[in-house]
Amino acid sequence: MKELINLCPKRMMRERSEREYDLRVRNCVSDDEYHSRMMVWDSLKQLPKDSHEDYNLVGIAYENMRKAQQNVGQALAVSYEEFATTAKDELNYINIYVLDSKVQMFWYATLLLAICGTVALYF
């Protein structure tokens, strides 16, 4: 959780934009799920510096989503349990694909190896 708090805002926004594209275009998720997942990203900026638990973020994100829905005049269509499951899944995604540079380096190395293998077979 401490890594989430210390994540560079520019990098976080870049990663959020990439995730937004993944959810909308590649995965074609429902609007409720999309808004739930993006609310987790938006709530990362509001997380207190001394927070060490995931449930703080889930609670903050759910409350922000509830307030946003009330401001628009819509009823909240997602229950807390459903939101918590989606939020924990999104936090898991962030921990694996954004914070863990070893996984990123593995995929970059795999991609480079595949490209080199293709070029070697071609020539």
Secondary structure as a PSIPRED ss2 file (coil, helix, strand):
# PSIPRED VFORMAT (PSIPRED V4.0)

   1 M C   1.000  0.000  0.000
   2 K H   0.000  1.000  0.000
   3 E H   0.000  1.000  0.000
   4 L H   0.000  1.000  0.000
   5 I H   0.000  1.000  0.000
   6 N C   1.000  0.000  0.000
   7 L C   1.000  0.000  0.000
   8 C C   1.000  0.000  0.000
   9 P H   0.000  1.000  0.000
  10 K H   0.000  1.000  0.000
  11 R H   0.000  1.000  0.000
  12 M H   0.000  1.000  0.000
  13 M H   0.000  1.000  0.000
  14 R H   0.000  1.000  0.000
  15 E H   0.000  1.000  0.000
  16 R H   0.000  1.000  0.000
  17 S H   0.000  1.000  0.000
  18 E H   0.000  1.000  0.000
  19 R H   0.000  1.000  0.000
  20 E H   0.000  1.000  0.000
  21 Y H   0.000  1.000  0.000
  22 D H   0.000  1.000  0.000
  23 L H   0.000  1.000  0.000
  24 R H   0.000  1.000  0.000
  25 V H   0.000  1.000  0.000
  26 R H   0.000  1.000  0.000
  27 N C   1.000  0.000  0.000
  28 C C   1.000  0.000  0.000
  29 V C   1.000  0.000  0.000
  30 S C   1.000  0.000  0.000
  31 D H   0.000  1.000  0.000
  32 D H   0.000  1.000  0.000
  33 E H   0.000  1.000  0.000
  34 Y H   0.000  1.000  0.000
  35 H H   0.000  1.000  0.000
  36 S H   0.000  1.000  0.000
  37 R H   0.000  1.000  0.000
  38 M H   0.000  1.000  0.000
  39 M H   0.000  1.000  0.000
  40 V H   0.000  1.000  0.000
  41 W H   0.000  1.000  0.000
  42 D H   0.000  1.000  0.000
  43 S H   0.000  1.000  0.000
  44 L H   0.000  1.000  0.000
  45 K H   0.000  1.000  0.000
  46 Q H   0.000  1.000  0.000
  47 L C   1.000  0.000  0.000
  48 P C   1.000  0.000  0.000
  49 K C   1.000  0.000  0.000
  50 D C   1.000  0.000  0.000
  51 S C   1.000  0.000  0.000
  52 H C   1.000  0.000  0.000
  53 E C   1.000  0.000  0.000
  54 D H   0.000  1.000  0.000
  55 Y H   0.000  1.000  0.000
  56 N H   0.000  1.000  0.000
  57 L H   0.000  1.000  0.000
  58 V H   0.000  1.000  0.000
  59 G H   0.000  1.000  0.000
  60 I H   0.000  1.000  0.000
  61 A H   0.000  1.000  0.000
  62 Y H   0.000  1.000  0.000
  63 E H   0.000  1.000  0.000
  64 N H   0.000  1.000  0.000
  65 M H   0.000  1.000  0.000
  66 R H   0.000  1.000  0.000
  67 K H   0.000  1.000  0.000
  68 A H   0.000  1.000  0.000
  69 Q H   0.000  1.000  0.000
  70 Q H   0.000  1.000  0.000
  71 N H   0.000  1.000  0.000
  72 V H   0.000  1.000  0.000
  73 G C   1.000  0.000  0.000
  74 Q C   1.000  0.000  0.000
  75 A C   1.000  0.000  0.000
  76 L C   1.000  0.000  0.000
  77 A C   1.000  0.000  0.000
  78 V C   1.000  0.000  0.000
  79 S C   1.000  0.000  0.000
  80 Y H   0.000  1.000  0.000
  81 E H   0.000  1.000  0.000
  82 E H   0.000  1.000  0.000
  83 F H   0.000  1.000  0.000
  84 A H   0.000  1.000  0.000
  85 T H   0.000  1.000  0.000
  86 T H   0.000  1.000  0.000
  87 A H   0.000  1.000  0.000
  88 K H   0.000  1.000  0.000
  89 D H   0.000  1.000  0.000
  90 E H   0.000  1.000  0.000
  91 L H   0.000  1.000  0.000
  92 N H   0.000  1.000  0.000
  93 Y H   0.000  1.000  0.000
  94 I H   0.000  1.000  0.000
  95 N H   0.000  1.000  0.000
  96 I H   0.000  1.000  0.000
  97 Y H   0.000  1.000  0.000
  98 V H   0.000  1.000  0.000
  99 L H   0.000  1.000  0.000
 100 D C   1.000  0.000  0.000
 101 S H   0.000  1.000  0.000
 102 K H   0.000  1.000  0.000
 103 V H   0.000  1.000  0.000
 104 Q H   0.000  1.000  0.000
 105 M H   0.000  1.000  0.000
 106 F H   0.000  1.000  0.000
 107 W H   0.000  1.000  0.000
 108 Y H   0.000  1.000  0.000
 109 A H   0.000  1.000  0.000
 110 T H   0.000  1.000  0.000
 111 L H   0.000  1.000  0.000
 112 L H   0.000  1.000  0.000
 113 L H   0.000  1.000  0.000
 114 A H   0.000  1.000  0.000
 115 I H   0.000  1.000  0.000
 116 C H   0.000  1.000  0.000
 117 G H   0.000  1.000  0.000
 118 T H   0.000  1.000  0.000
 119 V H   0.000  1.000  0.000
 120 A H   0.000  1.000  0.000
 121 L H   0.000  1.000  0.000
 122 Y H   0.000  1.000  0.000
 123 F C   1.000  0.000  0.000
